[in-house]
Amino acid sequence: MREINVGLLGCGTVGTGVARLLLGQRELISSRLGAVLNLKRVADLDLTRDRGVRFAEGVLVADARQVVDEPGIDIIVEMIGGEGIARELILRAIANGRHVVTANKALIARHGNELFRAAAARQVDLYFEASVGGCMPIIKTLRESLVGNRISTMTGILNGTCNYILSRITDDGSTFADALAAAQREGYAEADPTLDVEGFDTAHKIAILSALAFGMTINLQDVYIEGISHITPMDIEFANQFGYRIKLLAISKHRGASVEARVHPTMIPFANMLSNVNGTLNAITVSGDAAGDLLLYGRGAGMLPTASAVVSDLVDLARNLLTGVSGRVPGLAFQMAHIRPIPITPIDDISTHYYFRFSALDQPGVLSTISGILGQHGISIQSVQQKGRKTNGTVPVVMLTHRAREAAVKQALGEISALEVVGAKPVLIRIEDDSLVD
């Protein structure tokens, strides 16, 4: 049986998971592949740590460049992370004619256009299923299963840390700080959680998916990003009263000449399937003109779920090697000649429904003043609630709007914030609900 040699760069959490699957599931994988995936070299700076994996003599080395340059290695798996040495090693592997698998979403989101051009020029493949959604096969779905569809919309929960935190606030009434501390104790959040809770990790993922869905170059810099650190139990309670749950959503919509690509806390109705995705799970809905609506759901992170996606890519590449082909599935789903820049709609130009919460003095005329300013900017109110405990002389006033333009909303809220009868800065949360009347 033919052997296909694999070089693994980085043996941290996910890298160790990849090694465990390749060694522990060797016979199962071979029975499905018709060849042996041989873990020939593993590069990691720490040669002494007990990973619970027993490597043969000489397999574990310290020099990643040695692995990339070693003759006879067919596929390089990059599990180092970051954008510096990982980018250098992947480009070097491509130049050496090696196929590459990575789970590095930040690298793909920021440098993917360069990497895919290099791979196409060298006629090798770069696969990256594990970069988005862990074991949830969204990239394979977009590149292969939906190849006959024009994708219109993608909406997803793509960060397990944020979903866990929002679930704790919703279920337990925890503050953001307490829910974050719980996530850190459970190992779901890093000591510095900024990448997750401020939405950057999710933005990397929706930038990648937008390119795959719409045939556009990867454009991370224009994705609108807003995190969840300002979400309070009060807002979640009000959302519940209106029939909504709050999730950090990645939203991407094809608008013809442009694409909406945005990440922010969003209210979605209880009937929306994503509203019931809780804890650390990920999920995404995709709408295609032929297939209709699809939902993918699963573990978005973790050693073995992510390693499972990496091994899936390895097997796909091994099958290509066995049949002597490359480029069978384009890296970014479209042939390079058909990938073009498509502008991302500025957030000020989007139109949607909104939730506002104002801290207003409990006195006559305040509600009419706020409503008047909103009306001057063309913002129509759908419903109002004015109740709750008085805090520092103010009470919460909550409004849901009909569809409005973001730029007008910002101008109106800026004027309302300047009112003496309004205390804290108004809270804005966008709503995605197809049942609302525009």
Sequence and secondary structure as in RCSB ss.txt:
>XXXX:A:sequence
MREINVGLLGCGTVGTGVARLLLGQRELISSRLGAVLNLKRVADLDLTRDRGVRFAEGVLVADARQVVDEPGIDI
IVEMIGGEGIARELILRAIANGRHVVTANKALIARHGNELFRAAAARQVDLYFEASVGGCMPIIKTLRESLVGNR
ISTMTGILNGTCNYILSRITDDGSTFADALAAAQREGYAEADPTLDVEGFDTAHKIAILSALAFGMTINLQDVYI
EGISHITPMDIEFANQFGYRIKLLAISKHRGASVEARVHPTMIPFANMLSNVNGTLNAITVSGDAAGDLLLYGRG
AGMLPTASAVVSDLVDLARNLLTGVSGRVPGLAFQMAHIRPIPITPIDDISTHYYFRFSALDQPGVLSTISGILG
QHGISIQSVQQKGRKTNGTVPVVMLTHRAREAAVKQALGEISALEVVGAKPVLIRIEDDSLVD
>XXXX:A:secstr
  EEEEEEE  SHHHHHHHHHHHHTHHHHHHHHSSEEEEEEEE S SS   S    TT EES HHHHHH TT  E
EEE   SSSHHHHHHHHHHHTT EEEE  HHHHHHHHHHHHHHHHHHT  EE GGGSSTTS HHHIIIIITTT  
EEEEEEE  HHHHHHHHHHHHH   HHHHHHHHHHTTSS SS HHHHTSHHHHHHHHHHHHHHHTB    TTSEE
  STT  HHHHHHHHHTTEEEEEEEEEEE SS EEEEEEEEEEETTSGGGG  TTEEEEEEEETTTEEEEEEEE 
SSHHHHHHHHHHHHHHHHHHHHHT   SS TTSS GGG B   B  GGG EEEEEEEEEEESSTTHHHHHHHHHH
HTT  EEEEEE S  BTTEEEEEEEESSEEHHHHHHHHHHHHT TTB S  EEEEE  TTS  
